[in-house]
Amino acid sequence: MIPPDTVQKILDATRIEEVVSEFVSLHRRGASYWGCCPFHNEKTPSFSVSPSRGIFKCFGCGEGGNAVHFLMKHEHFSYPDALRFLANKYGIEIKEKELTDEERQAQTERDTLFHVSEFAQKHFADLLYNNEDGRNIGLAYFYERQLSDDIIKKFGLGYCLDEWEAFTKYAISQGYSEDALVKSGLSIMKEGSEKRIYDRFRGRVMFPIFNASGRVLGFSGRVLTSEKTSAKYVNSPDSEIYNKSNTLYGIYQAKSAISRQDLCYLVEGNIDVISMHQAGLENTIASCGTSLTKEQIRMIKRYTRNVTLMYDGDPPGVKAAIRAIDLLLGEGMRVRVVLFPDNDDPDSYAKKYGSEAIQNFVKDNAIDFVRFKTGILLKDAGNDPLKISQAASEMVNTIALVGDLMERTESVHECASMMRISEDTIAQSVAKAILRNKQKAYDEEHKNAETAPQETTPPPADETDSGTTTPITSQSGNQFLQSFFPCEEQEKKIIEILLSHGNDTITQPAKDEDGKDIFEEYYVATLVISDILNDNIKFDNPLYQSIFDEYEAFLKQGSLPPDQHFVNHPKEDIRLLAATLLSQPYSISEKWYEMYNISTPSPDDPNVIANDLHDSMLNLKMKKLEQKITQAKEELKTAPNDDEMMMLLARIKQYEAVRMAIGKELNRVIT
Ligand SMILES: [Zn+2]
């Protein structure tokens, strides 16, 4: 746990150009550095780093963010690990928060559990080869599943003897406490008239569950007898170190292949994972003894955005796949599905046809989620029109979860053609669904944050950085946003000025105490905030509104947000938006000007800022006014009585007058 003030210290010390240049070769041009983007393939540099703003930005693929974000993307670090990397680089000592007695005890307990789990894994693996029962029962089972010795060792498989207390007694003789054995779930304590402690996994083959760095967290044990009385699989209960919902089976063995291939195969069972690895598909993992969770998806996202589901083709498998699709899309992943022929799962298919066949099968039969889900729904619906319309609305909700505009457009196209519904109809319903989702998310967030102005310190670094990339920040999303935020362009411009020049000062005409004309220095932020508040303007786009609110909270406390506050913001969508807005459109033209050595009025010139602010503010007001006029005219059509109608007409007249005045100031002819 890194204390917030240390996080700030690290961010303050960080020079983004120094961090990025450890991985990308950069050349200075004017105020920025340029290089070839490490996130997409390119030969001419469109990847820029701005030292003054503390951000990187690629004009090719749109990646952008601060130094921490760069490390998370490039090195697949978690948020705290990226901070630790920077702390190390800049010689900042991380005093992990002073632990309370309780926390210290928890820490020791965790260590103890790690040790006893590792001991158990080694012991079970040893029994598999060096004990008669281990060989005859455990190893025989794995051989029967056609697993090689190499793969058995790679996954640390083992065997627990079919005796009540063999493991527990041995562990105690080796110095492990009853308490640790019970808390790790390896042993079970039976209280009562006679206290008894015995092995949880007796007579089972053992699949150890590793975390991404290779430590044993728990076990999954499979029974070998066909007795109906015992469950086929028994898993370790959740403990201080093991939590089913944020563990992925196989992640330790698969992570580098997933990252290298930029693709992750997700299967249902442990055995499927192992046999896929044996068949050469080393980027395969499974959610561990539970249905897929958001936490698991966020872990996968550290390595890739691309997931292909390989679930069984039976009804429960299909149901699980449909559920997983929505969850994955909601976290910004790209999803494909491979369905195996009847009665086959990945494991049985690999056994029947061999490694090469399954590799080809998976490559040739992965279909995108739209084709998969629409196909299933249409098959269920048959010719029933009601069911078909239900299917369409279900597809709309799923497609609305796709964050990227291009990908979403493609999905709409595919779905429309499969369902034989017009593309416009689907697209419009999708847009509505997205707006609904955004509103819901916004309401929820503000319900929780109603009290007190926004926290200004970043949260402690042990909170995993779990933000998802929303369409609002993606470049391609702009067009789309305009379709339902009519003032998007004008609102964005104001936020852009606030972020790039909020802390700059400009002079403005004012009156002194005697009413004489003078010039006064103002912070751009003060001018923007007071102007917007005076006119009671609200931003349609909730993300802009929350940046505005945060700025306002700072001003209320008599301060300004520190440089790079928004670029280093704890919320990922704000961080990305700040990076996007700060690096365009000026930086593009800067690049050209710099390349051709043309002198240009600097965008940081106070006069340029003042003019820009003046016009942008009027443009926003004009647009908001036009919106109000349209709305009033709509109301006029359905006015219930003359009084109401007169009132509306008067209001429209008022609006029109203001509109004329603004137009005049903008030197526009208003008709
Ligand atoms: Zn790029």
Residues whose N, C-alpha, C, O or C-beta is under 5 A from the ligand:
A	BS01	ZN	C37 F39 H40 C58 G60 C61 G62
